[in-house]
């Protein structure tokens, strides 16, 4: 469709050649058309990258909370403090909830 559009709208400063079943476009208009295609691809790639980065940050948050809970479990075992054990269980719950959010991509 783009080639047909370029073919119909070529100005005097643009020219084209047809070789081996492929239409080659030259000139300012063709460069602008190629730049617009690349810009659209860039916007799509940037959007996909943002989605993947959001998912990565969710997993990183979940794993950080889980690692803190594991270290709290070790400390509570060494010190035998009950309040540290309860804190560890609460942090584990937050980590599991964060992991569920990461899976559901919320």
Secondary structure, DSSP 8 states (H G I E B T S, - for coil): -HHHHHHHH--TT-EEEEETTEEEEESHHHHHHHHHHHHHHHHHHHHHHHHHHHHHHHHHHHHHHHHHHHHHHHHHHHHT-HHHHHHHHHHHHHHHHHHHHHHHT-
